[in-house]
Amino acid sequence: MVDQAELELFRDNVRRFLEEEAQPHYEQWEKDGIVPKSFYRKMGENGLLCVDQPEEYGGIGAPFEFSVVVLEEAARMGFMALASNLSVHSDIAAPYILHLGSEEQKQFYLPRMASGECIGAIGMTEPGAGSDLQGIRSRADADGQGGYVVNGGKTFITNGQNAGVVVAAIKTDPAAGAKGTTLFLLDTDQDGFSRGRNLEKIGQHAADTSELFFKDMKVGADKVLGRLGGGFGHLIDELPRERLVLAAMAVAHARGALERTVAYVQERKAFGQSIASFQNTRFTLARLKSDIEVHQAYVNECSGKYQRGEMDVPTAAMIKYATTELEGRVVDQCLQLFGGYGYMSEYPISRDFVDARIQRIYGGTSEIMLEVIARSVLGR
């Protein structure tokens, strides 16, 4: 059982850290298209990376909910690019290594990830393989000496420019379908690895998103993560956490957008009175507040399930679908209450609007989530 007083104290510390270390620089990071590596090291120094990782691997051994708080506060403050970067590093890449890695792999990567020295990325998506990961074409061919030669590429990779290690899904047996996919730990300083450009996006500008290329990249068998040919199963096993943290970010981001809107409508006047005095404004805010609290309760319930090892794939699909769709509705209606000013980039609500859109795509599109849920309902 999580100590709520400790959790809220931790939340206050995270909020204060972000106010002091991120808020003054965030606009510049958005212009630069990247968060500097020095910021991750500062987060590591303050114990804010991989916080639920065991202490022997550099974490603080806190419950899962503490790791979620870091993402929630970044999202609530409107730093969605940062929240996305952190979720990939601390809550997706690091858990893959913790749950699947050999002792040597864990000792080599995890302490450096907790300190911010090594930033993690996930290499799944390819130009022809997004939601359909069975379409992966990057391949690793045995070199006859116990190792592999990797060729191919990935795209839309969060942390792509900053990453020190990429957990990559690669075909080791193209004829075996899903059973022919293996996860590899690819070090970005190795010969044969190269980064493409930092991709331009409509939102989440500070989240470096890149193309990655592998050309005759030689890797040893010690870089296989988990079972040879077990990559697709490993992906399925790790999806619940990935989708749950995206859900937590979605609700927190919606909450922050609502807070910013509440402040605005009480200051802005129209027809001689504050916008907050109009019934349409009041009822809209009331509905949004109610929806956020209902979805927050579901996130809390699912967090408990995950902590107890009871979170399954259909439930993760439901929470991801419901909360990211909510996020989209909330930021859209909040922007509407700003009127024409909401369309101006100088107002944070405009960034909330474009930053939220990708949440219904990455981590599994809303359409894929509906298909997963439908299969659990119908049994086929």
C-alpha positions as CSV (number, residue, x, y, z in Angstrom):
1,M,0.0,0.0,0.0
2,V,1.4,3.3,-1.0
3,D,1.9,5.9,1.7
4,Q,-0.1,8.8,0.3
5,A,1.6,11.4,2.5
6,E,5.0,10.3,1.2
7,L,3.7,10.3,-2.4
8,E,2.4,13.9,-2.1
9,L,5.6,15.0,-0.5
10,F,7.5,13.5,-3.4
11,R,5.0,15.2,-5.8
12,D,5.8,18.6,-4.2
13,N,9.5,18.0,-4.7
14,V,9.0,17.1,-8.3
15,R,6.9,20.1,-8.9
16,R,9.4,22.4,-7.2
17,F,12.3,20.9,-9.3
18,L,10.4,21.4,-12.5
19,E,9.5,25.0,-11.6
20,E,13.1,25.8,-10.9
21,E,15.0,23.7,-13.5
22,A,12.6,23.2,-16.4
23,Q,10.1,26.1,-16.5
24,P,12.7,28.9,-17.1
25,H,14.2,27.0,-20.1
26,Y,11.3,25.1,-21.6
27,E,10.5,27.6,-24.3
28,Q,14.1,27.5,-25.5
29,W,14.1,23.7,-25.5
30,E,11.0,23.9,-27.7
31,K,12.8,26.1,-30.1
32,D,15.9,23.9,-30.1
33,G,13.9,20.8,-30.6
34,I,15.6,18.9,-27.8
35,V,16.1,18.8,-24.1
36,P,19.8,19.1,-23.2
37,K,21.5,16.0,-21.8
38,S,22.7,18.1,-18.8
39,F,19.0,18.3,-17.6
40,Y,18.7,14.5,-17.5
41,R,21.9,14.3,-15.4
42,K,20.4,16.9,-13.1
43,M,17.2,14.8,-12.8
44,G,19.4,11.8,-12.0
45,E,21.2,13.7,-9.3
46,N,17.9,14.5,-7.7
47,G,16.6,10.9,-7.9
48,L,13.9,11.6,-10.5
49,L,14.9,9.0,-13.1
50,C,13.9,5.3,-13.0
51,V,12.7,5.9,-9.4
52,D,11.0,2.5,-9.0
53,Q,14.2,0.7,-10.1
54,P,15.8,-1.3,-7.3
55,E,18.6,0.4,-5.4
56,E,21.2,-2.1,-6.5
57,Y,20.7,-0.8,-10.1
58,G,20.7,2.9,-9.2
59,G,17.1,3.6,-8.5
60,I,15.5,4.5,-5.2
61,G,13.3,1.4,-5.0
62,A,10.1,3.4,-4.7
63,P,6.7,2.0,-5.7
64,F,5.5,2.4,-9.3
65,E,3.2,5.3,-8.4
66,F,6.2,7.5,-7.6
67,S,7.6,7.1,-11.1
68,V,4.2,8.0,-12.5
69,V,4.2,11.2,-10.4
70,V,7.3,12.5,-12.3
71,L,5.4,12.1,-15.6
72,E,2.1,13.6,-14.2
73,E,3.7,16.7,-12.9
74,A,5.6,17.4,-16.2
75,A,2.4,16.8,-18.1
76,R,0.3,18.9,-15.8
77,M,2.6,21.8,-16.2
78,G,2.3,21.6,-20.0
79,F,5.7,20.0,-20.6
80,M,4.4,17.1,-22.7
81,A,7.6,16.8,-24.8
82,L,9.6,16.3,-21.6
83,A,7.0,13.9,-20.2
84,S,7.1,11.8,-23.4
85,N,10.9,11.7,-23.2
86,L,10.9,10.7,-19.6
87,S,8.3,8.0,-20.1
88,V,10.3,6.3,-22.8
89,H,13.5,6.5,-20.7
90,S,12.3,5.6,-17.2
91,D,9.1,3.7,-17.8
92,I,9.6,1.9,-21.0
93,A,13.3,1.4,-21.9
94,A,14.6,0.8,-18.4
95,P,11.9,-1.7,-17.4
96,Y,12.6,-3.7,-20.6
97,I,16.2,-4.1,-19.4
98,L,15.2,-4.7,-15.7
99,H,12.6,-7.4,-16.6
100,L,14.5,-9.1,-19.5
101,G,18.1,-8.4,-19.1
102,S,20.9,-10.6,-17.8
103,E,22.6,-9.5,-14.6
104,E,25.5,-8.1,-16.7
105,Q,23.2,-6.1,-18.9
106,K,21.3,-4.7,-15.9
107,Q,24.6,-3.8,-14.1
108,F,26.0,-2.1,-17.2
109,Y,22.9,-0.1,-18.3
110,L,20.6,0.6,-15.4
111,P,22.8,2.6,-13.0
112,R,23.8,4.9,-15.9
113,M,20.2,5.3,-16.9
114,A,19.2,6.2,-13.3
115,S,22.0,8.8,-13.2
116,G,21.0,10.3,-16.6
117,E,24.4,9.4,-18.1
118,C,22.8,7.0,-20.6
119,I,19.4,8.0,-22.1
120,G,17.2,5.1,-23.3
121,A,15.1,4.9,-26.4
122,I,12.8,2.2,-28.0
123,G,13.3,1.3,-31.6
124,M,10.1,-0.4,-32.8
125,T,8.5,1.8,-35.5
126,E,9.8,1.6,-39.1
127,P,8.5,3.4,-42.3
128,G,6.4,0.3,-43.1
129,A,5.7,-0.9,-39.6
130,G,3.9,1.3,-37.1
131,S,1.0,-0.3,-35.3
132,D,1.7,-3.5,-37.2
133,L,5.0,-4.5,-35.7
134,Q,5.0,-7.8,-37.5
135,G,6.0,-5.7,-40.6
136,I,9.4,-5.0,-39.2
137,R,12.2,-5.4,-41.8
138,S,15.3,-4.5,-39.9
139,R,17.2,-7.7,-39.6
140,A,20.1,-9.3,-37.7
141,D,22.0,-12.0,-39.5
142,A,24.2,-14.5,-37.7
143,D,27.9,-13.7,-38.4
144,G,29.1,-17.3,-38.0
145,Q,31.1,-16.3,-34.9
146,G,28.3,-16.2,-32.3
147,G,27.3,-12.6,-33.0
148,Y,25.1,-10.7,-35.5
149,V,25.2,-8.1,-38.2
150,V,22.4,-5.7,-38.0
151,N,21.0,-3.7,-41.0
152,G,17.9,-1.6,-41.3
153,G,16.4,1.5,-39.7
154,K,13.8,2.9,-37.4
155,T,11.7,6.1,-37.5
156,F,9.7,8.4,-35.2
157,I,12.1,7.4,-32.3
158,T,11.6,9.5,-29.2
159,N,15.0,10.3,-27.5
160,G,16.6,9.4,-30.9
161,Q,19.1,12.3,-30.8
162,N,20.0,11.9,-27.1
163,A,19.9,8.1,-26.8
164,G,22.9,6.1,-25.6
165,V,21.1,2.8,-25.9
166,V,18.2,1.7,-28.0
167,V,16.0,-1.3,-27.2
168,A,15.4,-2.4,-30.8
169,A,13.1,-5.0,-32.3
170,I,15.0,-6.8,-35.1
171,K,14.1,-9.7,-37.3
172,T,16.4,-12.7,-36.6
173,D,14.3,-15.1,-38.6
174,P,12.3,-13.3,-41.3
175,A,10.5,-16.5,-42.3
176,A,9.1,-17.2,-38.8
177,G,6.6,-14.3,-38.6
178,A,6.1,-12.9,-35.1
179,K,8.3,-15.6,-33.6
180,G,11.3,-14.4,-35.7
181,T,11.6,-11.0,-33.9
182,T,14.3,-10.5,-31.2
183,L,15.1,-7.5,-29.0
184,F,18.6,-6.1,-29.1
185,L,20.4,-3.5,-27.0
186,L,22.1,-1.3,-29.5
187,D,24.7,1.1,-28.3
188,T,24.6,4.4,-30.2
189,D,28.4,4.9,-30.1
190,Q,29.0,1.7,-32.0
191,D,30.3,1.5,-35.6
192,G,27.4,1.0,-38.0
193,F,24.9,3.1,-36.0
194,S,23.9,6.5,-37.3
195,R,21.2,9.0,-36.6
196,G,19.1,10.8,-39.1
197,R,17.7,14.3,-38.7
198,N,15.7,15.5,-35.8
199,L,12.2,15.2,-37.3
200,E,9.9,18.3,-37.3
201,K,6.5,17.7,-35.7
202,I,3.4,19.8,-35.2
203,G,3.7,19.4,-31.4
204,Q,6.0,18.2,-28.6
205,H,8.9,20.1,-30.3
206,A,11.3,19.6,-27.4
207,A,11.0,15.8,-27.7
208,D,13.8,14.8,-30.0
209,T,12.3,12.4,-32.5
210,S,14.6,10.8,-35.0
211,E,15.4,8.3,-37.8
212,L,18.0,5.7,-36.8
213,F,20.0,3.7,-39.2
214,F,22.0,0.4,-38.8
215,K,24.5,-0.5,-41.5
216,D,26.6,-3.7,-41.1
217,M,26.4,-3.0,-37.3
218,K,28.2,-5.9,-35.6
219,V,26.8,-6.9,-32.2
220,G,27.6,-9.8,-29.9
221,A,25.2,-12.3,-28.5
222,D,25.4,-10.4,-25.2
223,K,23.3,-7.7,-26.8
224,V,20.3,-9.9,-27.2
225,L,17.7,-8.8,-24.7
226,G,15.4,-11.6,-23.5
227,R,14.8,-14.7,-25.6
228,L,16.0,-15.2,-29.1
229,G,12.9,-15.0,-31.2
230,G,10.9,-13.9,-28.2
231,G,10.7,-10.2,-29.1
232,F,7.1,-10.0,-30.0
233,G,6.0,-11.7,-26.8
234,H,8.2,-9.4,-24.7
235,L,6.6,-6.4,-26.4
236,I,3.2,-7.7,-25.4
237,D,4.3,-8.3,-21.8
238,E,5.6,-4.7,-21.5
239,L,2.7,-3.0,-23.1
240,P,0.5,-2.6,-20.0
241,R,3.0,-0.3,-18.3
242,E,3.7,1.7,-21.4
243,R,-0.1,2.3,-22.0
244,L,-0.7,3.0,-18.3
245,V,1.9,5.7,-18.0
246,L,0.5,7.3,-21.2
247,A,-2.9,7.3,-19.6
248,A,-1.6,8.9,-16.4
249,M,0.1,11.6,-18.6
250,A,-3.1,12.2,-20.5
251,V,-5.2,12.9,-17.4
252,A,-2.6,15.0,-15.8
253,H,-2.2,17.0,-19.0
254,A,-6.0,17.5,-19.2
255,R,-6.0,18.7,-15.6
256,G,-3.2,21.2,-16.3
257,A,-5.1,22.5,-19.4
258,L,-8.2,22.9,-17.3
259,E,-6.3,24.8,-14.6
260,R,-4.9,27.2,-17.2
261,T,-8.3,27.7,-18.6
262,V,-9.9,28.4,-15.2
263,A,-7.4,31.1,-14.6
264,Y,-8.0,32.7,-18.0
265,V,-11.8,32.8,-17.9
266,Q,-11.8,34.6,-14.6
267,E,-9.5,37.3,-15.9
268,R,-10.9,37.7,-19.4
269,K,-14.0,39.9,-19.9
270,A,-16.6,40.0,-22.6
271,F,-19.8,42.1,-22.8
272,G,-18.7,43.8,-19.6
273,Q,-18.3,40.7,-17.4
274,S,-15.9,37.9,-16.9
275,I,-16.2,34.9,-19.2
276,A,-16.5,32.7,-16.1
277,S,-19.9,34.3,-15.4
278,F,-21.5,32.8,-18.5
279,Q,-23.5,29.6,-18.0
280,N,-21.8,28.0,-21.1
281,T,-18.4,28.5,-19.6
282,R,-19.4,27.3,-16.1
283,F,-21.2,24.2,-17.4
284,T,-18.3,23.3,-19.8
285,L,-15.8,23.6,-16.9
286,A,-18.0,21.5,-14.7
287,R,-18.3,18.7,-17.2
288,L,-14.5,18.7,-17.9
289,K,-13.7,18.6,-14.2
290,S,-16.1,15.7,-13.7
291,D,-14.7,13.8,-16.6
292,I,-11.1,14.3,-15.4
293,E,-11.9,13.1,-11.9
294,V,-13.6,10.0,-13.1
295,H,-10.7,9.1,-15.4
296,Q,-8.3,9.8,-12.6
297,A,-10.0,7.3,-10.4
298,Y,-9.6,4.7,-13.2
299,V,-5.9,5.5,-13.6
300,N,-5.5,5.1,-9.8
301,E,-7.2,1.8,-9.9
302,C,-5.1,0.5,-12.8
303,S,-1.9,1.7,-11.1
304,G,-2.8,-0.4,-8.1
305,K,-3.4,-3.4,-10.5
306,Y,-0.1,-2.9,-12.1
307,Q,1.7,-2.7,-8.8
308,R,0.1,-6.0,-7.8
309,G,0.9,-7.7,-11.1
310,E,-2.8,-7.8,-12.1
311,M,-2.7,-5.5,-15.1
312,D,-3.7,-7.2,-18.4
313,V,-3.5,-6.1,-22.0
314,P,-7.2,-5.4,-22.6
315,T,-7.4,-3.3,-19.4
316,A,-4.3,-1.4,-20.5
317,A,-5.9,-0.8,-23.9
318,M,-9.1,0.5,-22.2
319,I,-7.3,3.0,-20.0
320,K,-5.1,4.2,-22.8
321,Y,-8.0,4.7,-25.2
322,A,-10.4,6.3,-22.6
323,T,-7.8,8.8,-21.2
324,T,-6.2,10.0,-24.4
325,E,-9.6,10.5,-26.0
326,L,-10.5,12.5,-22.9
327,E,-7.3,14.5,-23.1
328,G,-8.2,15.5,-26.7
329,R,-11.7,16.6,-25.8
330,V,-10.5,18.6,-22.8
331,V,-7.8,20.6,-24.6
332,D,-10.1,21.2,-27.5
333,Q,-12.9,22.6,-25.3
334,C,-10.4,24.6,-23.2
335,L,-8.9,26.2,-26.3
336,Q,-12.4,27.2,-27.4
337,L,-12.9,29.1,-24.2
338,F,-9.8,31.1,-25.0
339,G,-11.4,32.2,-28.2
340,G,-9.0,33.7,-30.8
341,Y,-6.3,33.9,-28.2
342,G,-6.3,30.2,-27.9
343,Y,-5.0,29.9,-31.5
344,M,-2.1,32.2,-30.7
345,S,1.2,30.3,-29.9
346,E,2.0,32.7,-27.1
347,Y,-0.8,31.1,-25.0
348,P,0.2,27.8,-23.5
349,I,-3.2,26.3,-24.3
350,S,-2.3,26.3,-28.0
351,R,0.7,24.1,-27.2
352,D,-1.5,21.8,-25.0
353,F,-3.7,21.4,-28.1
354,V,-1.0,20.2,-30.5
355,D,1.0,18.3,-27.9
356,A,-2.0,16.2,-27.0
357,R,-2.7,15.0,-30.5
358,I,0.0,12.4,-30.7
359,Q,-1.2,10.7,-27.5
360,R,-4.0,8.9,-29.6
361,I,-1.3,7.6,-31.9
362,Y,1.8,6.5,-30.2
363,G,1.8,3.5,-27.8
364,G,-1.0,2.1,-30.0
365,T,-3.5,4.1,-31.9
366,S,-7.1,4.5,-30.6
367,E,-8.3,2.2,-33.4
368,I,-5.9,-0.5,-32.3
369,M,-7.0,-0.1,-28.7
370,L,-10.6,-0.5,-29.8
371,E,-9.7,-3.7,-31.6
372,V,-7.9,-5.1,-28.6
373,I,-10.8,-4.3,-26.4
374,A,-13.3,-5.7,-28.8
375,R,-11.4,-9.0,-28.9
376,S,-11.6,-9.3,-25.2
377,V,-15.3,-8.6,-25.3
378,L,-16.2,-11.0,-28.1
379,G,-13.5,-13.6,-27.5
380,R,-12.3,-13.3,-31.1
